[in-house]
Amino acid sequence: MYNVLCHSSIKIKEVDKAIYFDPYKIKENFNDADYIFCTHSHYDHFSPEDIEKIKKQGTKLIVPKDIKKEAEKLVEKENTIVIEPDKEYNIDDLKVKTTYAYNISKNYHPKKNKWVGYIVETNGTKYYVAGDTDNIPEIQEIECDIAFLPIGGTFTMDYKEAAELGNKIKTKIVVPTHYGEIVGDKEDGKRFAELITEKEVKIFIKQG
């Protein structure tokens, strides 16, 4: 089971584990996270307040290098895992590949910061969480089962650019994120879905 909780906050819940990406505006204390992946240091993607609501004893927190010190204040030092783009990692039984995530013609997410997206494989399913990115050359050949793509524009791709990527990559399902809260109209999810061909679209952010 997977869900977009808010903005770019994603939860994957399986029988044996709970995996979060960029937890933000968590409504209650779940304290059930086995793994928390953060794509970059912006407040709506690395939120210590929200991590406190979902972490538990033994939670592993996976972050880019520039968040390392702050991450170590939230979980045990040995459970802080630092990653960089375009690498592969084995984290327990998770297979993790990092991707680049950056802006091409604006400076909100510079490539030099080495912020990331993630492809996480668990129980035979590959989830791609793009992070805050434009439609960059490095992610054109993504292969996954479910892709979470930002569509809000301003800081990331807009819904048209995201649909272009969604139609190109090899995936069964595309899920729009990063709209309707800080940037992007809530109707952008519907507009995105109308442009997707030959793939299923799941919309979790309430329209209107």
C-alpha positions in Angstrom: 0.0 0.0 0.0 1.3 3.4 -0.9 0.0 6.9 -0.4 0.9 10.6 -0.9 0.1 12.0 2.6 0.7 15.7 1.6 2.8 17.6 -0.9 5.8 15.3 -1.5 5.3 13.2 1.7 4.9 9.6 0.7 4.3 6.5 2.7 4.8 2.9 1.6 3.3 0.4 4.1 4.0 -3.3 3.8 3.3 -6.1 6.2 6.8 -6.1 7.5 7.9 -2.5 7.1 6.9 1.2 6.8 8.9 3.4 4.5 8.5 7.2 4.3 9.9 9.8 1.8 10.1 13.5 2.7 7.7 13.4 5.6 5.9 16.7 6.0 2.8 17.9 7.8 2.3 14.5 9.5 -1.0 14.8 11.3 -0.4 12.4 14.2 2.3 10.5 16.0 2.6 7.2 14.1 6.1 6.3 15.3 6.1 3.4 12.8 8.9 4.2 10.4 11.5 1.6 9.6 13.1 3.8 7.0 12.9 7.5 6.2 14.3 8.8 2.9 14.9 12.5 2.5 15.7 13.9 -0.9 17.1 17.2 0.1 17.4 19.8 2.9 14.5 22.2 2.2 12.0 22.4 5.0 9.2 20.7 3.1 11.4 17.6 2.5 13.6 17.4 5.6 11.4 18.4 8.6 12.8 17.3 12.0 9.4 18.0 13.5 7.7 15.5 11.3 10.5 13.0 11.5 9.9 13.0 15.3 6.3 12.0 14.7 7.1 8.9 12.7 10.5 7.6 13.9 10.8 4.7 16.4 13.7 2.8 18.0 15.9 1.6 15.2 14.5 3.8 12.4 17.1 4.3 9.6 17.3 7.8 8.2 18.7 8.1 4.7 19.9 11.6 3.6 22.3 13.6 1.4 25.6 14.7 2.9 24.5 18.2 3.7 21.8 16.9 6.1 24.1 14.5 8.0 24.7 16.5 11.2 21.0 17.3 11.6 20.0 13.8 10.8 22.3 12.4 13.5 20.4 14.5 16.1 17.2 12.6 15.2 18.2 9.0 15.1 21.1 7.0 16.4 24.3 7.9 14.5 24.8 4.4 13.2 21.3 4.6 11.7 22.1 7.7 9.7 22.9 6.7 6.1 24.5 9.3 3.9 24.0 8.9 0.1 24.9 10.7 -3.1 23.4 10.7 -6.6 23.9 7.9 -9.2 24.9 5.2 -6.7 23.5 1.9 -5.6 23.1 0.8 -1.9 21.8 -2.3 -0.1 20.0 -1.2 3.1 18.9 -4.3 4.9 16.6 -6.0 2.3 16.0 -2.8 0.4 17.8 -2.3 -2.9 18.3 1.5 -3.4 19.5 3.4 -6.4 19.9 7.2 -6.2 19.2 9.5 -9.1 20.1 13.1 -9.8 17.5 15.7 -8.9 18.2 19.3 -9.9 17.0 22.4 -11.8 18.3 23.2 -15.2 17.6 26.9 -15.6 16.8 28.0 -12.1 18.8 27.9 -8.9 16.4 26.4 -6.3 18.0 23.0 -6.5 21.6 23.2 -8.0 23.2 20.1 -9.3 26.3 20.9 -7.2 24.3 20.2 -4.0 24.1 16.5 -4.9 20.5 16.2 -3.9 18.7 13.1 -5.0 15.7 11.0 -6.1 15.4 7.4 -5.1 14.5 4.1 -6.7 13.7 1.7 -3.9 13.0 -1.9 -4.5 11.1 -3.8 -1.8 9.3 -7.2 -2.1 9.7 -7.1 -5.9 8.3 -3.6 -6.5 10.4 -0.7 -7.6 9.3 2.8 -6.4 10.8 5.9 -8.0 10.6 9.1 -6.0 12.0 11.8 -8.2 12.6 14.5 -5.5 12.6 18.2 -6.5 13.8 18.1 -10.1 13.3 19.3 -13.6 13.0 16.9 -16.5 16.7 16.4 -16.6 18.8 14.2 -19.0 19.9 11.8 -16.2 16.4 10.4 -15.5 15.1 9.7 -19.0 15.7 6.0 -18.8 14.2 5.3 -15.4 12.7 1.8 -15.0 10.3 1.2 -12.1 6.8 0.0 -11.3 5.5 3.2 -9.7 6.9 6.7 -10.3 6.2 9.7 -8.1 6.8 12.8 -10.1 6.7 16.5 -9.0 4.3 18.6 -11.1 3.8 21.9 -9.3 6.2 24.1 -11.4 8.2 27.0 -10.0 10.7 24.8 -8.0 10.3 21.7 -10.2 8.8 20.4 -13.4 5.3 21.7 -14.2 2.5 19.2 -15.0 3.2 19.3 -18.8 6.9 18.6 -18.3 6.2 15.9 -15.8 3.7 14.3 -18.2 6.4 14.3 -20.9 8.7 12.4 -18.5 6.0 10.1 -17.3 5.2 9.1 -20.8 8.8 8.4 -21.6 10.1 6.3 -18.7 9.3 2.7 -18.2 6.7 2.4 -15.5 3.3 1.0 -14.9 1.9 3.7 -12.7 2.6 7.4 -12.3 1.7 9.5 -9.2 1.8 13.3 -9.3 3.3 15.0 -6.2 4.6 18.4 -5.1 1.5 20.5 -5.9 -1.6 21.8 -4.2 0.1 22.8 -0.9 3.0 25.2 -1.5 3.0 25.5 -5.3 0.7 24.2 -8.1 -3.0 24.2 -8.3 -4.8 21.2 -6.9 -6.4 20.7 -10.4 -2.9 20.2 -11.8 -3.2 16.5 -10.9 -6.1 16.1 -13.2 -4.4 18.1 -16.0 -1.3 15.8 -15.6 -3.5 12.7 -15.8 -5.1 13.9 -19.0 -1.7 14.0 -20.7 -0.5 10.6 -19.6 -0.9 7.8 -22.2 -0.7 4.0 -21.8 0.0 4.2 -18.1 -2.2 4.3 -15.0 -2.4 7.5 -13.0 -3.1 7.5 -9.3 -4.1 10.8 -7.7 -4.0 11.1 -3.9 -4.0 14.8 -3.4 -7.6 15.9 -3.2 -8.7 18.0 -6.2 -10.4 21.4 -6.0 
